[in-house]
C-alpha cells in the first residue's frame, strides 16, 4: 500500500516522473488536447443554450410589440 503522507513516496514519485520524459511528455500532450476539446464542447453547448434563451426572449418581445 502506498502511503502518500511520507516524503519518500513523493520524492520517489517525482524522480520516477523526471526519469521518464518519453512517457510523460506525450501523456501531458494528450491530456492537454483532451482538456481543450472538452472545454470547447462544453462552451459551445453553453453558448447554444444561452443563444436559444436570447432568441426566445426576442420572440416574446416581438410578439408583445405587434
C-alpha positions in Angstrom: 0.0 0.0 0.0 1.3 3.4 -0.9 1.4 5.9 1.9 1.1 9.4 0.5 1.8 11.0 3.8 5.5 10.2 3.7 8.1 12.5 2.0 9.8 9.4 0.5 6.7 8.5 -1.5 6.6 11.9 -3.0 10.3 12.2 -3.8 10.3 8.7 -5.3 7.3 9.6 -7.4 8.9 12.9 -8.6 12.1 11.1 -9.6 10.0 8.5 -11.5 8.3 11.2 -13.5 11.6 13.1 -14.1 13.4 10.0 -15.3 10.6 9.1 -17.8 10.1 12.1 -20.1 9.4 9.9 -23.0 6.3 8.7 -21.3 5.4 11.9 -19.5 5.6 14.4 -22.4 3.1 12.5 -24.8 0.8 11.9 -21.8 0.7 15.6 -20.9 0.2 16.4 -24.6 -2.8 14.0 -24.8 -4.3 15.4 -21.6 -3.9 19.0 -22.8 -5.6 18.2 -26.1 -8.5 16.3 -24.3 -9.0 19.2 -21.9 -9.0 21.7 -24.8 -11.6 19.6 -26.7 -13.8 19.2 -23.6 -13.7 22.9 -22.8 -14.7 23.7 -26.4 -17.5 21.2 -26.4 -18.9 22.5 -23.1 -18.5 26.1 -24.0 -20.3 25.5 -27.3 -23.2 23.8 -25.6 -23.4 26.7 -23.1 -23.3 29.3 -25.8 -26.0 27.5 -27.8 -28.2 27.3 -24.7 -27.8 31.0 -24.0 -28.5 31.8 -27.7 -31.7 29.9 -27.6 -32.8 31.8 -24.5 -32.0 35.1 -26.2 -33.9 34.0 -29.3 -36.9 33.1 -27.2 -36.8 36.4 -25.4 -36.5 38.3 -28.7 -39.6 36.4 -30.0 -41.5 37.3 -26.9 -40.6 40.9 -27.2 -41.5 40.9 -30.9 -44.9 39.3 -30.1 -45.6 42.0 -27.5 -44.8 44.8 -29.9 -47.2 43.6 -32.5 
